[in-house]
């Protein structure tokens, strides 16, 4: 009879980084040997691999005796025993008898917690080896108990190197006999009955049943799953206590008992502003952000979702969202407290493209100038061929979660090969946005634009540049479906989007047309470090108006770092008498690239193609091709790309090399 408790408490802070050998591959006589080379002591204390968690502590109450657990090391009378004469030795570690028991998780735990493994990079004396050996024998016994092997016998011994072997290290041998695996004879969850008709649903969240092995990992995973299920199904104050297993060595069985304190069943009540500055959020605004309504069954995930949504606003540096009893026995209020974060920020971005030159963009933003979440942004652009300034107002989560209302005033000057334009515009719109925290499948926008532009170009019937004034009213619409796995650096999935902008123009008379564009991309992983990505873009200006009447700044163009790489910005398509591009009414572009990653760097070979036509349908007979290679640096805020391309069928005046530098993948 053993009335003492047994607590399995594995310290998972050790990791020597040595891969455990496969115990089932080419191992004669069930012998597994760790690799002869080991890391130095400098690796001690590093965290274990992310997929390796130490076995959780499991309280065991033994009610029947058991045989000796750990046999002593072989005596010095053994033929190959080692005399302790103070010499320094290096050693290898050998396990026997663990076939069918030591899965990858078991191996990783032993490798990360083994004292022998941690110190085997240095020579040491026999006394130290014996001390470490006994500690590791105890470790093996604890690991086996966690798997349900309570009659395991671990016999450690130190042996001389094998005769004739080139490896002169001592062999630290653990001869393991796991014995019979204990099974559960009873599984009790006292207190769960309080959940009444919800018991079957909650009980299914704890998959451990009678007859299964006494496996600590399975039991604690089930405990966590049950705790989550309680919180997801109306029990905000539920607690699941530590599981207790009572072991009977005579029957080789275990009884599991885990007390559940479900607390009361609740529905959502009100959102209560706790310690929250008045100018940060109001309870009404938080109700817009929440994905639950008063009267809904309490769900812990919805509470966590609200906390993440508040963090995503960037207005709070720390946020606490927790349930508090409403006092009526039926509802639970959600109390929100937050510490304000910095309201103002300055950002900058620099880029370069052949045909575009250098671009330096900067902005100043106050994220809560008009509470709640009413941000103003002043932005500026200084570039070799483009300058701009703008003032924008955005209100996030208006009138509901993830919807953004925006208005803006912008002034822009462009002096490009295709045209020179000075534009003043007022824009307003409502959109459903996506972001890194909440990447949306469906994203849309509706808006309006009123603009005046003065544009200089070579128009039909003239060989010299002339200036025209355009007054434009537009209603831009967009819809995108994003099934990719990452906004900035997708590895799998696809994206499909469409844009439509009906426009009414006054320029020596009134006329109208509609700009339409469809974009699609697909991402296919090939192995662990290669992604094949492809893109297609088709565009057309619908209506009876000729390309010459449309403002040059609103025509389609192709070429550049975000289009057909290898060509200068806007260089593809029809040209005027000065050999400058004039744009067109239709567009077709295609891209194919392989993204090969090596740690924080990558190489991207690519092939692009595209053409511009003056008709409303693109012509594929005059497609221009570009090819090249790009370099990627994968920073914390997204990939930084440098693409170098060359045109494969140049037009007159095209350069042989084009370079593009920017943040994010090309598509």
Secondary structure, DSSP 4 states (H G I P E B T S, - for coil): ----EEE----TT----PPPP-TTSS-GGGEEE--S----GGGTTPPPPTT--PPPP-EEEE-S----SEEPPPPTTSTT----SS--B-EEEEEES-TTT--HHHHHHHHHH-HHHHHTTS-B-HHHHHHHHHHHHHHHHHHHHHTT-TT-EEEEEEEPPPTT-S---EEEEEEEE--PPPEEEEEE-TTGGGGGGGHHHHHHT----TTSB--HHHHHHHHHHHHHHHHHTT-TT-EEPPPEEEEETTTTEEEEE--EE-----EEEEEEE-S--TTT--HHHHHHH-S--TTSBP-HHHHHHHHHHHHHTT-EEEEEEEEEE-SSSSEEEEEEEEEE---EEEEEEEEEETTTEEEEEEEEEEEEEETTTEEEEEEEEEESSEEEEEEEEEEES-SSTTEEEEEEEEEEEEE-SS-EEEEEEEEEEEEE---SSS--SEEEEEEEEEEEEEEEE--TT-SS-EEEEEEEEEEEEEEEEE--S-SSS--SEEEEEEEEEEEEEESSSEEEEEEEEEEEEEEEEETTTEEEEEEEEEEEEESS--TTTS-GGGSB-B-STTSSTTS-TT-BS-B-TTS-B--BSEEEEEEEEEEEEETTEEEEEEEEEEEEESSSS--GGG-EEEEEEEEEEEETTEEEEEEEEEESSPPTT--S-EEEEEES---
